[in-house]
Amino acid sequence: MTATILVADDSATMRMIVQATLTGAGWKVVAAANGKEALALAIAQETPVDLVVSDWNMPVMGGLGLISSLRQVERYEDVPVLVLTTEDDVESKTAARDLGVCGWLQKPVDPDLLVEMATELLDVSGEQAS
């Protein structure tokens, strides 16, 4: 079964780039413009998403709020999360690490690195790209 990846980013351009990169690698992608939308999409999924790729700073609900909220939902307690952001401060990275974030990627994203990291995380969780 093809893995499903949830992408949350307030930049439409960044969402399109990440979505095109991940779908091009063979995964299904659902996308949201902020953390609140992403949380609603994740909860509405009949089958839980297998990986979350989230921006850190977004309106309405940012990455920290999204990840914190997902961790409170049983089926998302251990979902792998990658943060894709321009932020590089220690406080943000520490908060993300405390929530079990698996990786911190700087924007602009290197598509090859994104696919490589997603592949590693999805293989570890038992899912593989088709």
C-alpha positions, 0 to 999 in steps of 0.5 A: 500500500502506498504511504500517505504524507501530510504536508502543512505549509502556509506558502502555496509555492512550497506546498506545490514543490513538496507535493510534486516532489513526494508524489513524484517519488510515488507517495500519496500527499494531502496538503494543508495551508496551516496546522489547524487545517492539517490537524483536521485532515489528519483526523479525517483520514480513514487511514492514518497518515504515515508521515507529516512534513510541516512548516514551523511558522504558519498562521492559525496554528504553527508546526509546534501546535500541529505536532503537539495536537497530533501527539495527543491523538492515539494513532498519531502518537508515534507518526514520524514528523519532518519540519521544513522551515527557515528557522534555525534557533535552538529553542525551536529545535529543542521544542521539536525534538521534545515532541519526537520530530525526526528531522529539521530541513532548511528551506529552500528544500533540497528535493533529493534530501526530502525524498531520502529522509522520507524514504528512511522514515517510511521504511522504518515505520513499515511503509514503502513507496510503491 
